[in-house]
Amino acid sequence: AKKYGISQGFQSREQLEGFARVQRDVRDLNLRILSILIDAGINAVSIPPFASCLNSDGSLDYLEVAPFERAMKMGLVPVTFGDAVFDSTLGFSICSGDYLMEALALEFKPDKAVFLSDVDGIYDRNPAEEGAELLELVSSRSSISATSLRSGVSDVTGGMEGKLRSMIRIAPYSEVWMINGLVPGRLANLLNGEDVVGSKVIP
């Protein structure tokens, strides 16, 4: 997505190859996730954002929630993902998983909304720095430096800073967490109501 400038919108026909490649690649990842869930006994179904979302100026403007509602009423588990989608002002752009988390949480108000990262949560500075401390509670009034939310990973949808903004907007409706998704059992323990290492975002 970065290579072809998809998040900046349609500027040349050369980007169309990139748009198609991004769609292919995120669907490949989605199918891998579905396979893992189905093999674990979870009846997961895919709801691609390209068919259910419309962006405006790079942000999610519309989400069709009916497929999610119907899937859950039947006992299926809907799975969606960040995607390259049409954009009413830019032609196309990226609809991030963070935007989708926010929109779905505001619509369905789940007990918990959990963001997974490759670190234990939100830190007071870059977690790679010596002395960085994990913030167990974070709110919109917390003082967090912008550098603490940066990473060396390229992210065309806002990175950790974008996640935190979405988490703060979800917090009035659901219990919101960021935990390390690479630690086996941590997500299951959190969903089961056990104490875990992580950051909880409060209003």
N, C-alpha and C positions, 0 to 999 in steps of 0.2 A: 504493500500500500504506500509506503514511503517512497520507494523507487519510482513509482508512476504518479505520485502526487494525488492519489485518489481523494484524500481528505480535503484538498484545496478545490475540488470541483472539476467539472469538465472544461478543459482548455484546448485539447487537441485530440484528433482521432487516434494518435499513438497511445493514449491512455486507455482506450477500449480494451486492448489486450490485457493491461494491468487489472482493469475492472473484472474481466472474465477470470483471470488467474486468481485474484483474491477470493472471488466467489467459489471457485473450485477448491482452493486450499482450505477455506473455513468449513466447507461442507465435508471435506475429507476428515478434518479433525472432529467435526460433529458426529460423523458416522463411527469413528473410533470410540467416542464417549458413549454413544448409544449402544454399541456392542458390549462395552464393559458393564453398563447398567443392566442390559437385558440378560447377559450371562449371570449377573448377580441376582436375578429374579425380580428386577424392577421393570415394569412395562412402560418403557420410555418411548416417546414419539417426538419427532423433530418438527419445530415450527420455525421455518426460516424467516428472518426479518425482511428479506427482500420482498416477500409476498405479503407481509403484514404491517410494514412500517413505511412512513414517508418522513424524510428529513426536511428541514428548512434552514438554510444558511449553516449547515454542518451540525445542527442539533435535532434531536428527535422531535418531530412535530405531531405525528399521529401514529398510534399503535392500535391495531385491531385486536381487541382482547377476546372476542368471541371464540376463536379456536382454543385458547387457553382454558376458558370456562368450560367448553364442551368436553375437552380432554379430561379435565379434572372431575367433572360430573360422572364420566364413565369409568373413573378409576385409573386413568392413564396418567403418566407423569410427563408433562410437556418439557422439552429441552430446547432452548434457543441459544443464540450466540451472536457475537459481534459480526457485522456483515457489511458488504458494499451495497448501498441502496440508492434509489432515486432521491433527488433533492429538488424541491420546488423552486429554489432560487439558484442553486449551483449546478443543476443537471444531475450530479450524483455526489455522494460523499460517504463517509463511514458512519454507521450507526454502532456505537460502542456497546459492549456488554454492560458497562456502567450505566448508560442511559436506559437500557432495557431493565436492569435491576431496579432503577429508580421508578420507572413507569409502572412496572409490575407490582412493586411493593406499595406504591400509592393506590393502585387499583384494588389489590387483594388484601393489603394490610396483614401480612403473615406474622406469626409470633416472632420469628427470627429472620433476619436478612444477613447472610454471611458472605463476606468477601474473602477470597483466598489469595494469599501472596506467597512469595518465596522467602519472606522473613516473618518474624513472630507477630508483627503488628505495626503500629505507628510509633515512631521514635522521636525523641526531642531533637535529634540531628541525624545526619546520614548514618544508618546502622553499621556501615563499614568503618566508621570512625571509632577510635578508642574512647571508651567512656560513654558511648551512646546508651541512653536509657529508654526502655520500653514504656510507653504511656498506656497504663491500663484503662484509664478513662479519658476520653477526648470529647470536647464539645465545641460549638461554634465560637465560644469565648476563649478557647485554648490558644496559647501563643506558641505557634509552631513555625520555625523558619522554613522558607521556601526550599532552602538547600536540603533540608531533612527529607523532603518529599521527592527528591530527584534520585534517579538511578542511572546506571550505565546502559540500561536497556532502551532501545528505541521504541516509543509508543506514540502512534499517531492520534490517539484519542485522549490524551491528557495525563496518562500515567497515574502515579500515586496521588498527585494533587487532584486530579479529576475524580478519582475514587472517593477521596475524602469529602469533596463537595457533594457528591451524590449521597454518601453515607449520612452527612449532616441533614440533608433534605429528607431522608427516609426516617431519621431518628424519632420524630414526633409520632410516628405511626407504628413502628416495629422496633424490636430489640435488634440493634445493629452491631455486628462484630467484624473485625479483620483478624484472621488467624493464619498460621503457616500451613498451607495446604500440602507441604511436602512431608509433614510429620504424620506417620501412620496412626490412625485412630483419633486424631484431634478433632476432625469435623464430626465424626460419629459421637464422640464424647460431648461436644458442645450441643449437638442436636438432642442428646439424651438428658440435657440439663446438668451435666457435670461441670465442675470448675476446670477451666483450661487456661493455658497461657495465651494471651492475645490482647487486643485493644477493643474496648466497648465504646461506641460513640453514642453520646446522650444529647438530647436537645439543648 
